[in-house]
Amino acid sequence: MFTLAEVASLSDIQPTYRILKPWWDVFMDYLAVVMLMVAIFAGTMQLTKDQVVCLPVLQSTVNSRVQPDTAGKADFTTVETTTGQEEESMRTVSFAPTVTPDILLSRATPSQYQPTESDQGLKKEQKDSSGRKTNLDFQQYVFINQMCYHLALPWYSKYFPYLVLIHTIILIVSSNFWFKYPKTCSKIEHFVSILGKCFESPWTTKALSETACEDSEENKQRLTGAQSLPKYVSTSSDEGSPSASTPMITKSGFKFSADKPMIEIPSVTILDKKDGEQAKALFEKVRKFRAHVEDSDLIYKLYVGQTVIKTVKFIFILCYTANFVNTISFEHICNPKVEHLIGYTQFECTHNMAYMLKKLLISYISLICVYGFICLYTLFWLFRIPLKEYSFEKVREESSFSDIPDVKNDFAFLLHMVDQYDQLYSKRFGVFLSEVSENKLRGISLNHEWTYEKLRQHVSRNAQDKQELHLFMLSGVPDAVFDLTDLDVLKLELIPEAKITAKISQMTNLQELHLYHCPAKVEQTAFSFLRDHLRCLHVKFTDVAEIPAWVYLLKTLRELYLIGNLNSENNKMIGLESLRELRHLKILHVKSNLTKIPPNITDVAPHLTKLVIHNDGTKLVVLNSLKKMTNVAELELQNCELERIPHAIFSLSNLQELDLKSNSIRTIEEIISFQHLKRLTCLKLWHNKIVSIPSSITHIKNLESLYLSNNKLETLPAAVFSLQKLRCLDVSYNSIAVIPVEIGLLQNLQHFHITGNKVDILPKQLFKCVKLRTLSLGQNCITSIPDKVSQLLQLTYLELKGNCLDRLPATLGQCQLLRKSGLVVEDHLFDTLPSEVKEVLNQDTGIPFANGI
């Protein structure tokens, strides 16, 4: 036997789930409990007191001395007598056969029956006993009672409690199945958990109170001069929606209007870090939960399905139960067909639980009818409105969070269910769906964490001796940043919600701004300031759409650095079409994957002096646009997979420096055309595949720097040493074995780098280049250093490491500017120098070190 508590546990749900139980579900749960109690009560009564008492119906053939009509009346009297005794004890009546059978007839009136002579004799033998003898003993009565209980009694009277119990359990399971089904219960549990945290979050309460303070200040400014209004009355509802740049946030669930007085708003509350982190986590959870739940409508379908099942169950129960109400009767005729055992063919039986069962059945039908009508109402509610769509329109109207999105599918259905419990839950939950709310809360938390003092500690000086602040992976730009009025460089990296406010106008020294994966939004006043003061801008992005539109409107910008993908299939060169507005741009640096130079760059060609294109290995094919850049003085085309020097370069008459680093150039025969570039002073062809230098290089008369490192050169032609103005020559990491003696002709040479080659002998003519300041001879096969090295009086850097030297010349001490810090050599070789030479090299000097690279 089971208890009521054990059965009721089928309907148990987590207490937190009650917010998803509308009034009809609660009402049906209580009805199910009552029906459960009816079933258990009826079952208990049936197991303990249910009994059938039967007496035989005597035929005229049993006793020929009894007239038929008289016997019939005697039988009837017997039934009535038994019926009158029902209220005493059924089990006592069942044992009535132990009394002498003649007692049964003693209760009949004399007018109904006239005793014979034999009966009078019997009376003498049994003085007080009277009745009709049935010839049945106790065991036969027990047998016939049990047999007639199963044969004569309708099945519904016997199994009514069990049917009610089964139906009730099915209804209970149907009502709560969506809380138990794994694919829905996980979503529901997550939803209820997030909803409760959003509703009770102290961070939300504090943050909304703070934004209410800000709104109050704005309202006071709007109400200047309106003396007739009460002191603490908000007119935000009459003023219309606030501007996008200064969004107002009011507490969700409360509508502030001119006809509702407001309590005086307290001063701004300090928001602790723990609450802020919890709120950020909540926003992230809500975002992920929405994306997960909005994809399907399984919860909605399951709830509709279980409601339909309950309705069908109600109709089924009502239809068959109503037919059995009249079958429950107190009297029953039983024909057990056991005459050979008992001697009687027919019995008249009474069912002691008939009246109780009938009353319980009527009560059960009443409960089922109420349950069914509620199910029908539920179906009406489910299909009356589209429950797979939920609108926050009312919340948007009552608060300043106008960006709260409408939701759909299971997310919408769950919110509809919550509204049946308390609409305040969905109103406060809607605040966590608003990006404006999230940004506002992040801003408040950010400003409390990043104070002026903390930001000042992060300010440093860069290589250009400028004050620089680098902010990395923050939720926004702290307001205190704009109080650093002496800041020169501001770097913002991985700050997706960066917003530059009007307070930036205080930063009068700011001239350089870095935006690394940071699509910053700028207020109008802030843009006006940047347009007039900003000189250098670095933008790093993944997609061209991340470049803020206001970047192309900075008319006074001098330097622009773009790093990212500009050659996507859908947005080819879109980001560069607006460069025509940058009329003062001098330097353009593009690090991307271009296949051609965008034609729109020519819009800034008249005033562009430096163009840098760093590709990621994508071959740069079309270069015709270069011809229009007649004022370009510096051109860098790095890692563009160029195989020859582009002919378009020869048209750049003002070109002074050309850098073609990290390409695939094998031959430079076109170098003869450089004779038309009269101003060319620096040529960088390093990190290519050049095998020889043509003699036509002599035509570049004004060349001062030549970089040919990391190529495949084996010799240096004499033509190189005819460049009298050459001051820097770098041929490191090639396969050169001999330094030509003509090197002595380069009287202006200051920096010579031949590291990583196969040189074994240093010509004495090398030391005639008395202006040499940097000499890199490392990683060669040199066996000795001539004593004439002492002629290099201006030498400050000498690299000898990685050779086959066994000693260093003592004349190194005569190189007046050379110090140990500028001497790159193995320690054991340095120790071979005389002590006085080592003392000279160890002396400090105020001359700065320079290597010329």
Number of C-alpha atoms within 10 A of each C-alpha: 4 7 8 13 8 9 18 16 10 14 19 13 12 8 7 11 15 14 18 20 17 17 12 15 17 13 15 21 21 13 19 25 19 15 23 24 18 20 24 20 15 23 20 14 15 19 10 8 14 18 19 26 27 28 25 21 20 20 16 14 10 12 13 9 12 19 13 15 11 15 21 16 15 24 22 13 17 19 18 11 14 19 15 10 12 16 9 9 11 19 14 10 15 19 15 17 21 11 12 16 19 19 17 22 19 16 14 18 11 9 7 11 16 11 12 11 9 10 13 12 12 14 15 11 10 13 10 10 17 19 16 18 16 19 11 16 15 13 11 13 21 16 11 22 22 14 18 22 22 14 14 18 23 15 14 16 20 18 13 20 23 15 14 22 21 13 19 23 20 16 24 24 18 19 22 19 18 21 23 13 12 11 12 20 15 12 19 22 15 14 21 18 13 17 22 14 16 25 18 12 17 16 22 24 15 20 27 21 20 25 21 19 21 19 21 21 12 16 16 17 10 13 15 8 9 9 8 7 12 11 11 15 20 23 19 23 16 10 12 9 15 15 8 10 12 12 18 25 25 26 23 23 19 13 16 19 16 17 10 12 13 14 8 11 13 10 9 14 11 12 17 13 14 9 17 24 13 17 24 18 12 19 20 15 16 20 14 11 16 18 12 13 22 15 12 15 17 15 23 20 14 16 19 16 14 18 20 17 17 23 21 14 17 22 15 11 18 17 11 10 17 13 9 16 17 9 15 22 18 15 19 20 18 24 18 16 12 13 11 8 8 17 14 20 16 19 20 18 24 25 21 22 20 18 13 12 22 19 12 19 24 14 14 21 19 13 16 22 16 15 23 21 13 18 22 16 12 19 15 11 12 17 10 9 9 14 20 20 16 19 16 17 14 11 22 19 13 20 23 24 25 22 16 20 16 14 19 22 21 27 28 23 22 24 27 21 17 22 17 14 16 13 15 16 20 23 23 22 21 25 30 26 21 19 16 20 27 19 16 20 24 23 20 20 25 20 17 18 16 17 14 17 9 11 18 16 9 11 18 14 13 11 6 7 9 14 17 20 22 14 18 14 12 17 19 26 24 25 21 18 22 19 17 20 14 15 23 19 22 20 17 24 20 19 20 19 17 22 20 21 19 16 16 22 19 15 18 15 16 23 18 20 19 18 22 23 21 24 23 22 18 20 16 13 15 18 22 14 18 25 17 13 20 21 20 19 21 16 23 22 19 14 16 21 14 17 23 16 14 13 21 18 17 24 20 18 26 19 20 20 17 23 23 21 23 25 19 13 7 7 13 15 19 15 21 17 15 15 19 18 17 21 19 18 25 20 21 18 18 21 18 19 22 25 17 17 17 20 16 16 20 18 18 21 23 16 19 24 20 21 20 17 22 21 23 15 17 16 17 19 14 15 16 15 16 24 17 18 26 18 17 24 19 20 21 17 20 22 22 24 21 22 15 15 18 15 14 15 20 19 17 24 19 18 25 19 19 18 17 25 24 22 22 17 21 17 17 18 15 15 18 16 16 21 17 15 20 16 19 24 19 20 18 17 24 23 21 23 19 21 17 17 20 17 15 17 23 19 19 23 19 19 23 19 21 19 20 25 24 21 22 19 21 17 16 19 16 16 15 20 22 19 23 17 18 23 20 22 22 21 23 24 22 21 19 20 17 16 19 16 14 17 21 18 17 24 19 18 26 21 24 23 23 24 24 22 21 20 21 16 16 18 17 15 16 22 19 19 20 20 19 25 23 25 21 20 24 22 20 22 18 18 15 16 19 16 14 15 21 19 18 24 17 17 24 24 23 21 19 22 19 17 21 14 16 11 15 19 17 17 17 26 20 16 18 15 21 26 23 18 14 18 17 17 18 13 9 10 14 16 12 14 18 14 11 11 16 18 13 18 22 13 11 10 11 6 9 7 16 12 16 16 11
